[in-house]
Amino acid sequence: MSMLQRMRRLGKGQDQTQRPLRAVCAKGVLLAASLALVACGGGTPAGGGSGTEGPPVYGSTGPPDYFAMGPTAPFTTAYRGLRKVELYYDAHAPMVYREDVGSDGQGKFSVETLDVLVSSNPNTSLFLLLQIQRQAQIYRHRDFRIRDLGLFLANYDYAVVPAPTIVAGVTCDRIQAQARVAAQSRFEVDIDPSTGLVMAWEEYDLATGNLDARIAFETYVPGGDLSDMALIDRVFQTSTYGVDTGDFRTALGFTPLIPQLQPGVGYQLAPQAEVLVVNGENWAKLYLTDGMGTCIFMDSILVSSGGVTAGPSEKKDEVAVMQIGSWSSLRGAVRGHSVIMAGRVSEFDLATVLDSSLR
């Protein structure tokens, strides 16, 4: 039975929701914390661009120069600021809070949630704890950003609004963007053209027109004081290899699962992958992107309680998924591998990618 069939079967018979599926093998806290592991490392590996040739020309001058700064702007721009985060993906459980964010311009950063303004969750202390664990995921993957210019131009339509905007005292260009095929959201993005840093972005549901998310700087200080911040970059020892190289498999010590299908239209598997060493265990970390959205795929070899590598038949396949805002997260055991996935895609899309890696 394929993973897709297993997941569909588990989801049936319970008011046609996926809630039972989310509790198969792990509690929500464990799955949420898995995003912290998923985010560890350096974002999409250097040299991991798509190599897409001949990006389309928009108007007479082509895309703005600062589009090319998008992949690195959060890490090469030194600043400190206060951002207001408004998340309305679940109309019955809105979340609004402020965060203190900063970067030293050399790859290190910090994101600290300061105060929760609106929440349906009475356990604010647990939320703040999970935010600490998720800060790498938040900084690297939550917000709208051009992550691969070639793929972004191939997969997204955009327009530059003629009138500039001002966000936290910074004069910005406003970009309107949405996926060219099967778009579900429309984005309004304010970008500082001098740095390529996204100063504010809004996401609207195309079907309803409703605002799903708004994140914007309220204060912004270029080269601001970071002395009271705990900056991070890489939490675990990380090395980068070509996905298809023997060196990658040698460094891992096992043959990794490689997705054969993508989580959405226009996504591609990045040619560079990472090996993370976590508590003495090697993890393979692969990236799939459509130029803006990211899907992360990690796997390691299951180890039994006695410290011996488990064979494919020694652990029954079991997978749990959950939704956090616009992100889906998957964690489970499949054919002797531990698997963690996360991305701005549906739970079904994650299952599709996982199933394709088992063929």
N, C-alpha and C positions, 0 to 999 in steps of 0.2 A: 504494500500500500504506500502510495506517495505521501509526502508530507502535506501536500495540499488536500488530499483526501482525508487524512487524519484530522487536519484542522477543521475542515468543513463538518466532518462527522461529530467532532466534539462540540461544535457550535450549534448543532441542531437540537430541537426539542426543548429549548429554553427561551421561549418567546422570540426565537430567531435572532437572539443577540449573541455577542461573543464574550459575554461576561464569564461563563463557565470556563472558557478557554484560557482566560487570563489567570486562572488560579490552578492550572494543571500541575506546575512543578515548583512555583516560587511565589513568595509574597510580593506585593507591590513594592515594598521598600527595597527588596533585593533587586528587582528589575529596574527600579529607578536608579539605584546605586550602580547598576551595570553600565549606565550611560557615562559614569565617571571613568570607567575603564575604557569604554569605547573612545572617549575623547582624548585619552592620554596619547602623547606623541606630538608631532609637529604639524598637525593639519595635513592637507594633501601633500605628499612628499615632494620635495624640490625635484624639478625635472619631470614631474608627473603630468605635464600638460598633454592635451589630446593630440597635438600636432595637426589639428584640423587646418587644411590648406584653403587659401582663397576665401577668407571671410567676406560676406556680402558687404557692399558699400551702401551706406545710407546717406542720401543727399550727395552733394558734390565733394564733401570732405571726409566721409566715412565716420566711424564712431569716434566720440571724444577721446582725446589722448589719455584722460584719467581712467578710462575703462581698463587699460592695461595695468593700472596700479591696484585694482581691486583685490587680486589674490593675496597681495602682501601688505596692503595699507594698514590693517589693524596691528601688524607686528613691526612695521618700520616707522610708524608715526608715534612720536613721544607726546603724551598728553595725559590729562586727568579730567574727569567730568562726572556729572551726575545725570543718570538717565531715568526716565519714567517708562515703565513697562506696563502695557495694557494688553491683556490676552482675553479674547472673547470667543475662542473656538467652541467652547461649550457654553451656550447661552444660559444654562442653568447654574454654571459654576465659573463666573468671571473671576479673573485674577488681575489685580493692579498693585504694583509695588515700585519702589525706587531702588536703584543700585548705584554703588560707587564703583567706577571703572577706570582703569589706567593702564598705560603701556609705556615701557622705557624706550621703545623704538628699536630695540635690539632683540626682540623675540619674546621677552617676558611681559607678563600681564597679570592683572587681578580684577576679579568681579565679585563684589560683596553686596548681597542684598541687605538694605538698610532697614526698611519698614514696609510692612504690608498694609496697603490702603483699603483694598477690597478683596475679600476671599470668602468662599463658602466652606473652607476647611477650618474647623475650630482649632486644629493642632498646628498653630503657627510655628512653634519651636521645632517640630519635626520638619516642616517645610524649609525653614532656615538652615537646618542641618543638611538636608538633601541639596540645597542650593550650593553649599560649600563643596559637597562632593561633585556637583555637576558643573562647577565653574569653568572647567576646561571645555566641556561640551557647549556651554552657553556662549563662551567667547569665540570659539572656533566655528561653531556650526549652527547656532540658533538663528542668527540674523541674516537678512538679505545681503548678499555680497556676490560679486562676479568672481567665481573661483577658477574658472577656465575660460579665457576670453574666446577662443575658437569655438568651443561648444556653446557658449552663451550666444554668440552671434548666429550660430547655426540653428539654435533651438528657441530663441526668444525674439519677439518683436518688441521694439521700444521706440519711444519718441522723447526728445528733449523739449520740455516746456520753455517757450521763449522768455518768460519772466522769471528772474532769479528768486530764490526764497532765502530767508534768514533763519537759521537755527542756532540758538545759544550764541548769538553774535557773529556767526560764521555765514558768509554769503555762499549759497549753494546753487547748483543746478538741480532742477527737479526732473527726474526720469520716470516715465510711465512704462511699465513692462509687463508682459504676460507671455506664457508659453505659446509657441506658434501652433502646436497640435495638442488637442485634449486639455486645454487650459481649464483650470478650476478656480484660479485666483488671478487678481490684478494687483499689481504693486505700484505704489507711489513712493519714490525714493529720492531723498535729498542728499547729494554728494558734494563734499568739499572738493572743487576741481584742483586745488593746489596740492592735495595729498591723496585723493582717491578714497578718503575715509567716508563711510556712510554715516551721516549725522542724524538721520531720521528715516523711518520707513513705515508704510502702512500696507496692510494686506486686506483686500476686499474679496468676498465670495462672489464669483461671477453669477451664480445662479440666483442669489437673493439680493446682491448688492450690499449686504451687511458688512460692517467692519469686523474683521477677525482679529487683527492685531495692530497695535501702534506702539512703536518704540522710538524715543527721541531724546537727545541730549537736552537737559534743562540748563546745565552749566558746562562750559568747556574751556580748559586752560591748556594751550599748547606748551609742551615741556613742563607741565605742572609738577609740583612736589609729590613724590611717591614714597617718601621716607617712612611713612607709617603704614605702608601697604606690604603685604606678604606676596611678592611676585612669584609666579610659577612659569615654567615652560614645559619641560618633560618630567613626568613623574617617575617613569620607568626607563631603564636602559633600552635604547631604541637604535636599530640599524636599518638602513634602506637598501633594497635590492630590486632588480627587475623581476616582475611577476613570473616570467617564463624561464628564469635562469636556474641552473643547477645550484648556484651559490645560495639562492633563496631557500631551496629545500634542504641543503646541507646545514645552513645556519639554524633552521627550524629543528632538524632532526626527525622530520616526518614529512609525508606528502600532504600539502594543504588542500583543503576544499577550494575549488576555483569556480565561481559562478559562470554559467554558460548563457544565462538570460539576464536581462536588465530589469530594474524595478519600474521603469517607465519609458515613454517615448523619448529618444534622444540621449539616454544615459549611455555612458561608456565606462568600461573598467579601466582605471588609471594604470599605466604601464609600470609604475613604481609601487612597491609594497613595503611594509615595515615588519620587522621582527621585534616584538616587545618581550622583555624578560620580567615576568610578574611572579614574585615569590618563588623564584627558581624554575618556573615553567615558561616555556617559549610559546608565544602567541603570534599567529600570522594576522596581519591587519591589512585589508584591502579596501580601496575606495572606488565607488561608482558615482559619477556625477553627470549632470546634464549642462554644466556650466554655472549653475546657481545652486540647485539642490544637491544634497550629498546623501549617499547611503553608505554606511560603513559595515564591513563584513569581517568578523574575527573568528578564528577557531584555534583550538589547541587539542592535544590528545588527552582523553580522560584518564585520570589516575585514580586507582582504587584506594580504599582506606589504608591498605597496607603499603602504599607507595609504588605499586606495580601498575604499569600501563594496562588499562582495560582493553580487551579485545572488542570488536564490533558487536559480538553477541552477548557480552557480559553486562550490558546496560540497555534497558529498554528505552527506545526512542520516546522522548517526551519534550514538549515545547510549550512555553508560555509566552504570551504577548500582552502588551499593554499600550495605551495611548497616553502621551503627555503633551498636551497642546496639539500642535500640528505634527508632532513626532510620534512614530511608532517604534516600539522596542521589542526585541525577541531574544529570548534566552532559552537554551535547552541542551539536550544531549542527543546526538544523532550519529549512529554507526561508529561509536567509539570516539567521537569528537565532542568537545564542548564548543558551543556556538553562541556568539553574541552578535546581534545586528541592531542597527538603529538608522533612522532616516526620515526625511520629510516625505514619506510615502505611506501608503496604506498597509495595514497588517497583512492583507492578502498579497500585496506586492512583495513584502519581505518573505512570505512563504514561497512565492514563485521563485525568487532568487535562491533561497535555500534549497528548494527541490531540484533546481537545475544544477547545483553544485554536487549533487549525489548521483548524477547519471554516469 
